[in-house]
Amino acid sequence: MALDAEIRSQLSQYLQLLENDIVLKVSTGTDKASEEMLALVNELASLSSKITVEKVELERTPSFSVNRVGEDTGIVFAGVPLGHEFTSLVLALLQVSGRTPKVDQSIIDQIKAIEGVYNFETYVSLTCHNCPEVVQALNIMSVLNPNIKHTMVDGAVFKEEVEAKDILAVPAAFLNGEEFGNGRMTVDEILAKLGSGLKAEDFSNKEPYDVLVVGGGPAGASAAIYAARKGIRTGIVAERFGGQILDTLSIENFISVKETEGPKLAQALEEHVKQYNVDIMNLQRATRLEKKDLVEIELENGAVLKSKSVILATGARWRNINVPGEAEFKNKGVAYCPHCDGPLFAGKDVAVIGGGNSGVEAAIDLAGIVNHVTVIEYNDGLKADEVLQNRLHTLPNVTVVTNAQTKEITGTDKVNGLTYVDRVSGEEKHIELAGVFVQIGLVPNTEWLEGTLERSRFGEIIVDKRGATTIPGVFAAGDCTDSAYKQIIISMGSGATASLASFDYLIRN
């Protein structure tokens, strides 16, 4: 498989940055994937005199490892790392050659301090936009610590392994043969799961803030930047920086940017915030808010942060349908991201629950991969934009069922079907399926504020035109509020509004 001219040109530029010689040890057979892999590694070697290729036998065929000369670094690609994993390949080459990974020194120190033997495997699909985050994080850990090994496994190439382990959602990470985690994970999150995260005592010496932002999505980032630019003491505490946009693939309505991807925008937000004097506390969940002389925010680890004003920007998450089988079969056939998990259902029958834009877009995407898609809509008609509905109705392998109330997702060790009730006839019906994609909207992340401030019946924080809540000094912005529309650009604007309002509150009080 020859690389196209654009990718070859990009690779050639990147490989000029190699600092030391590296060896690609490749294990191939006679299958098509092996031929493509051999062509790739040979092309890499042709583009840089610092790269040599050795044929060996590795645990999996086809696969290749990226090594320093005379040393097994522990990074293996089982499958051809193109598509969304192209960047993972480039970064692995550069980092193994000696370029320092772009992570904070505190993270590097934590990784180097890990003791014991850690053999990670991450199962991916090349169309998954969340997978590279995990692959790159574990590759960095392998580069920095000789006790850590990591293999990226392309589920499309190693289907028998995927089926044997009942993997129905990617990325799926395994540690020493045992399931470690599903879904997007940063280096910080992996370290936290390994017991290397921050403890309450790590926050004990923090002075009160002028503005403390809770949430690291578009609204929170915007609020933090506007506050920091005023020269006041600003902190931001986030469960995961970037928030929900990390799970969003294509973004085409962010004005002035014709097209981008959620993870790229999240990275840009974080880099922008880091340009200012903002105390960023990532991977921290807020559990309590209390107004005393100052506003107190308690974290899940027991730490208490204090601030003169607070901006709540905790965002929202995918809404669950809350029927039997949904929780039991999550990542075992129940999925929420068609881009990530769709390829795992190639040739199979699936359902999409939800007839809004998200649901219909998911059905259109899945129709090109799976055998058949059934769209389940509770109301008597789809709610998606007309252009999407028109596109959907042209697809021969899609069935739309309206007036359908999902009753149960069935299965044994994984999903095997869905039961729904026809809301007109009252008849109960069952569909045999391999997967169910839930796409029914959002729910605000505000449960922890129960009884604290005024919320709508949907759990949204009620705010005025300045973003003020019912507690003086506490403001809110973005998808966690009762704003009319949930859009990235609107969240950013409301974050700026809340930040300006909090500054006004500070100078008046």
Secondary structure, DSSP 4 states (H G I P E B T S, - for coil): -PPPHHHHHHHHHHHTT--S-EEEEEE--SSHHHHHHHHHHHHHHHH-TTEEEEE---SSSSEEEEEETTEEEEEEEES---GGGHHHHHHHHHHHTTPPPSS-HHHHHHHHT--S-EEEEEEE-TT-SSHHHHHHHHHHHHHH-TTEEEEEEETTT-HHHHHHTT--SSSEEEETTEEEEES---HHHHHHHTT-S--GGGGTTPPPEEEEEE--SHHHHHHHHHHHTTTS-EEEEESSTTGGGGG--EE--STT-S-EEHHHHHHHHHHHHTTS-EEEEES--EEEEEESSSEEEEETTS-EEEEEEEEE---EEEPP---TTTTTTBTTTEES-HHHHGGGGTTSEEEEE--SHHHHHHHHHHHTTSSEEEEE-SSSS--S-HHHHHHHTT-TTEEEE-SEEEEEEEESSSEEEEEEEETTT--EEEEE-SEEEE---EEES-GGGTTTS-B-TTSPBP--TT-B-SSTTEEE-GGGB--S---HHHHHHHHHHHHHHHHHHHHH-
